[in-house]
Amino acid sequence: MHLAFLNPQGNFDRADSYWTEHPDFGGQLVYVKQVALALGAAGHRVDILTRLIVDADWPEFAHPEDRYEDAPSVRIIRLPAGDTDGFLRKEDLWPFLVRDWVPNILRFYDGKLPNAFTGHYGDGGVAGVLLRRTTGAPFTFTAHSLGAQKLDKLGAGPDNLATLDAQYHFRYRLAAERLAMNHAGVIITSTVGERLEQYGHRAYEGAVDVADDSRFAVVPPGVDLSVFGADTTAPDEGTVRQVVDHRLARDIAPDRLHLPAVVASSRLDPKKNHLDLVRAFAVSGPLREAANLVIITGSLDDPLRSDEGAGETERQVLAGVRSTVEEGGLSGKVSAFSIRGQSSLAAAYRYLAARRSVFALTALHEPFGLAPLEAAAAGLPVVATKNGGPSESLRDDSTEYGVLVDPEDPREIAAGLQRALGSEWEDFARLGRQRVLDRYTWDRSAAGYVEAIEQAVTSPDRTLLPIDPFFQNPERLLGIERLEAYFPG
């Protein structure tokens, strides 16, 4: 098949420039690239359609076409959307999708359209709607995240809704999402929970029926086994081991250096709930006797002693961690340090797995949970929150591929960690890794996309929501009234 991925925000190039350095260059781009490459490797032709940017500060995105090395079937096509003499954040793209980007897609293909489009995020999704209206081309929709949930997290209500909308343009995002989920042949989600919880929000009533199985396909993202595979060797494998040894020797008491570790690696955010993981060590003598706690950060090399380089939210988390370490008598039992880059992180996982360590993610809620699967692929048994995606990825009927725990119960966390560290360590290491190999690879994701696209191509016509006036003529601005109805306070 010839497929086109609609992803106007951020951008793509062979060097993955700016990834994680800007809000528009996050996990969505990693996902789109990996699925596209896997589809290309499976024999399909894939175009990643994004935005042409002519800007001295963003020189990587000024050429209309680019390709990844060793991926001849995957093209990066950049087409103008708005003023190309400057980067536009995703929140400001809406009018230019209608005015420029979609017409430029039609001109680019000149009647020789791909077999199907896949729309990513609300902006790519509404582009799929407009292309379908004009050409009849089928499309699937992958939201990655939905605006209603972000508004909920921001505490949207009568007092602040207009301010939030002025910054993030939620009135256009929610209108685009409603159209995309309504007009798409198939909606792709990462988990069943995402389908029920996110698409079931009151803001999307009338756009999609979450009980209609024909409208949804669960296609989880994958683990990059060339990076996180247990049998992979990173170029800096030996150096990473030396760094780990040095940091452990710095932080851990000499008579405890032989112990395995409970490894946590996620951003320092209150939602990731490092605090209750530390409390689990404070309340459990058997856990303290069995293992040390190792907190891996992205860029903070000595966060137990210094706030250098930490943002405000990170400092708040670290203050609670340090206080619990001191009050719980955990000095010499906890280490925290930086490992930069996915390849080096995978090397650290493999080294710690060889010491019979385990991975822990005690987030209050984890929508999908790719990090535990990456750790499992590298050979670490996993203990993870029962809230969210891990309840699907680490449990299948009666089979356990890891240990699920209540993230707000330190004693339950401690019991789960002791279980994974004990006599079942080999079983959880083997089952967790096999679970990833069987279900959570990018090849499996690509196969799921093919099935969803084939379903979308043959999906029957149905009554569709009318396209909002703005998405027909961007001079006809949308009012905030509908948004106010969704979030009355």
Secondary structure as GFF3:
##gff-version 3
##sequence-region A 1 489
A	DSSP	beta_strand	2	6	.	.	.	ID=ss1
A	DSSP	alpha_helix	27	41	.	.	.	ID=ss2
A	DSSP	beta_strand	45	51	.	.	.	ID=ss3
A	DSSP	three_ten_helix	59	61	.	.	.	ID=ss4
A	DSSP	beta_strand	65	67	.	.	.	ID=ss5
A	DSSP	beta_strand	74	79	.	.	.	ID=ss6
A	DSSP	three_ten_helix	90	92	.	.	.	ID=ss7
A	DSSP	alpha_helix	94	96	.	.	.	ID=ss8
A	DSSP	pi_helix	97	101	.	.	.	ID=ss9
A	DSSP	alpha_helix	102	109	.	.	.	ID=ss10
A	DSSP	beta_strand	116	120	.	.	.	ID=ss11
A	DSSP	alpha_helix	121	135	.	.	.	ID=ss12
A	DSSP	beta_strand	139	142	.	.	.	ID=ss13
A	DSSP	alpha_helix	147	153	.	.	.	ID=ss14
A	DSSP	alpha_helix	161	168	.	.	.	ID=ss15
A	DSSP	alpha_helix	170	183	.	.	.	ID=ss16
A	DSSP	beta_strand	186	189	.	.	.	ID=ss17
A	DSSP	alpha_helix	192	198	.	.	.	ID=ss18
A	DSSP	three_ten_helix	202	204	.	.	.	ID=ss19
A	DSSP	three_ten_helix	213	215	.	.	.	ID=ss20
A	DSSP	beta_strand	216	218	.	.	.	ID=ss21
A	DSSP	alpha_helix	225	228	.	.	.	ID=ss22
A	DSSP	alpha_helix	237	251	.	.	.	ID=ss23
A	DSSP	three_ten_helix	254	256	.	.	.	ID=ss24
A	DSSP	beta_strand	261	265	.	.	.	ID=ss25
A	DSSP	three_ten_helix	270	272	.	.	.	ID=ss26
A	DSSP	alpha_helix	274	283	.	.	.	ID=ss27
A	DSSP	alpha_helix	285	290	.	.	.	ID=ss28
A	DSSP	beta_strand	292	297	.	.	.	ID=ss29
A	DSSP	alpha_helix	312	327	.	.	.	ID=ss30
A	DSSP	beta_strand	334	338	.	.	.	ID=ss31
A	DSSP	alpha_helix	342	353	.	.	.	ID=ss32
A	DSSP	beta_strand	358	361	.	.	.	ID=ss33
A	DSSP	alpha_helix	370	377	.	.	.	ID=ss34
A	DSSP	beta_strand	382	385	.	.	.	ID=ss35
A	DSSP	alpha_helix	390	393	.	.	.	ID=ss36
A	DSSP	beta_strand	395	396	.	.	.	ID=ss37
A	DSSP	beta_strand	399	400	.	.	.	ID=ss38
A	DSSP	beta_strand	403	405	.	.	.	ID=ss39
A	DSSP	alpha_helix	410	421	.	.	.	ID=ss40
A	DSSP	alpha_helix	425	439	.	.	.	ID=ss41
A	DSSP	alpha_helix	442	457	.	.	.	ID=ss42
A	DSSP	three_ten_helix	469	471	.	.	.	ID=ss43
A	DSSP	alpha_helix	481	486	.	.	.	ID=ss44
###
